Amino acid sequence: MALTEKQVTWDTGSNSNSLAAGATEDSDTMTGLSAAALDRAIMCKADNNGTPSAGDEVSFWLKPTLGDPDGAGADEFPTDDHAIFLCRLDTNADDPAIMTVPLAEIAGTAWEDFIVFTDNHASTNAITCSATLLERT
């Protein structure tokens, strides 16, 4: 058994993303997942850039590739409204807030690429988001 860690990146290579209050953003497209994975997990982290207050939360969502369902020649990903919910981190309760989410139900499936979608629910503070994917093969 081997455990592999793959950093999720934003803005073409940055390990984290400072997400403005009320903003949303997709990560870079992550590729190279192992088809032999027995299970997967994703570690999500939210670190408030200011003094946390009630409502300073970030939601993390997963957008696995759908392949090319219409035959147009390019991979497609779910829209924001159809992504898979991972977790909501409350930086007012814990700052930074960190959570590991098992992805075992999609381990070994055909999806090869994914995007992490983040949604900052804070009204004033930017929150720095980061994530890493763990695969056990």
C-alpha positions as CSV (number, residue, x, y, z in Angstrom):
1,M,0.0,0.0,0.0
2,A,1.1,3.5,-0.8
3,L,-0.3,6.9,0.2
4,T,0.1,9.7,-2.3
5,E,-0.6,13.4,-1.6
6,K,-1.5,15.8,-4.4
7,Q,-1.7,19.5,-3.7
8,V,-4.8,21.3,-5.2
9,T,-3.7,24.5,-6.8
10,W,-5.4,27.8,-7.7
11,D,-4.4,30.5,-10.2
12,T,-2.1,28.2,-12.2
13,G,0.0,26.8,-9.4
14,S,-0.6,28.6,-6.1
15,N,-1.1,26.2,-3.2
16,S,-3.8,28.4,-1.7
17,N,-6.3,31.1,-2.7
18,S,-7.3,34.2,-0.8
19,L,-11.0,34.2,-1.5
20,A,-12.7,37.6,-1.1
21,A,-15.9,37.9,1.0
22,G,-18.9,36.6,-0.9
23,A,-16.7,35.3,-3.7
24,T,-16.5,31.9,-5.4
25,E,-13.6,30.3,-7.3
26,D,-12.6,27.1,-9.0
27,S,-9.2,25.5,-8.4
28,D,-7.0,24.7,-11.3
29,T,-8.0,21.4,-13.0
30,M,-6.2,18.6,-11.2
31,T,-5.1,15.7,-13.3
32,G,-3.2,12.4,-12.9
33,L,-5.4,10.6,-10.4
34,S,-4.6,6.9,-10.0
35,A,-7.1,4.5,-11.6
36,A,-5.8,2.0,-9.0
37,A,-6.8,4.0,-6.0
38,L,-8.5,1.9,-3.3
39,D,-9.7,5.0,-1.6
40,R,-9.4,8.8,-1.6
41,A,-9.8,11.6,0.8
42,I,-9.5,15.4,0.5
43,M,-8.2,17.7,3.2
44,C,-9.8,21.1,3.1
45,K,-8.5,24.2,5.0
46,A,-9.9,27.7,5.5
47,D,-7.8,30.3,7.3
48,N,-9.5,33.7,8.0
49,N,-7.5,36.7,6.8
50,G,-9.0,38.9,9.5
51,T,-10.7,38.5,12.9
52,P,-13.3,35.8,12.4
53,S,-17.0,36.6,13.1
54,A,-20.3,34.7,12.8
55,G,-20.9,33.6,9.3
56,D,-17.3,33.5,8.2
57,E,-17.6,30.1,6.5
58,V,-16.3,28.5,3.3
59,S,-18.0,25.7,1.4
60,F,-15.9,23.3,-0.6
61,W,-17.4,21.4,-3.5
62,L,-15.9,18.8,-5.9
63,K,-16.4,18.9,-9.7
64,P,-15.2,15.5,-11.1
65,T,-14.8,15.3,-14.9
66,L,-17.9,14.1,-16.7
67,G,-15.8,13.1,-19.7
68,D,-17.1,14.2,-23.0
69,P,-20.9,13.5,-22.8
70,D,-21.9,15.3,-26.0
71,G,-18.9,14.3,-28.1
72,A,-17.7,17.8,-28.6
73,G,-14.1,16.8,-28.0
74,A,-13.4,18.2,-24.6
75,D,-13.9,17.1,-21.0
76,E,-16.7,18.8,-19.2
77,F,-17.3,19.5,-15.5
78,P,-20.5,20.0,-13.4
79,T,-21.7,23.5,-13.0
80,D,-21.4,25.1,-9.6
81,D,-25.0,24.1,-8.8
82,H,-24.4,20.5,-9.6
83,A,-21.0,19.9,-7.9
84,I,-20.6,17.4,-5.1
85,F,-20.7,19.0,-1.6
86,L,-17.6,18.2,0.5
87,C,-17.8,20.4,3.6
88,R,-18.4,23.8,5.1
89,L,-15.7,25.2,7.4
90,D,-16.5,27.7,10.0
91,T,-13.5,30.0,10.8
92,N,-15.4,31.6,13.6
93,A,-15.5,28.3,15.4
94,D,-11.9,27.3,14.5
95,D,-9.3,29.4,12.7
96,P,-7.8,27.9,10.8
97,A,-10.6,25.3,10.2
98,I,-9.4,22.0,8.7
99,M,-11.4,18.9,7.7
100,T,-10.7,15.6,6.0
101,V,-13.5,14.3,3.8
102,P,-13.4,10.6,2.6
103,L,-14.0,10.1,-1.1
104,A,-14.1,6.3,-1.0
105,E,-17.4,6.1,-3.0
106,I,-15.6,7.5,-6.1
107,A,-12.3,5.7,-5.7
108,G,-11.3,3.7,-8.7
109,T,-14.0,5.2,-10.9
110,A,-13.4,6.6,-14.4
111,W,-13.0,10.2,-13.4
112,E,-9.5,11.3,-14.0
113,D,-9.6,15.1,-13.5
114,F,-11.3,17.3,-10.9
115,I,-11.9,20.9,-9.8
116,V,-12.4,22.1,-6.3
117,F,-15.0,24.9,-6.1
118,T,-14.9,27.2,-3.1
119,D,-17.6,29.6,-1.9
120,N,-16.9,32.2,0.8
121,H,-20.0,33.0,2.8
122,A,-18.3,35.8,4.9
123,S,-19.7,39.3,4.6
124,T,-16.5,41.2,5.1
125,N,-13.4,38.9,5.5
126,A,-11.4,37.2,2.9
127,I,-10.6,33.6,3.7
128,T,-7.5,31.7,2.4
129,C,-8.5,28.3,1.1
130,S,-6.3,25.3,0.4
131,A,-6.8,21.5,-0.2
132,T,-4.9,18.4,-0.8
133,L,-6.0,15.0,-2.2
134,L,-4.8,11.8,-0.6
135,E,-4.9,8.5,-2.6
136,R,-4.2,5.1,-1.2
137,T,-3.1,2.5,-3.8
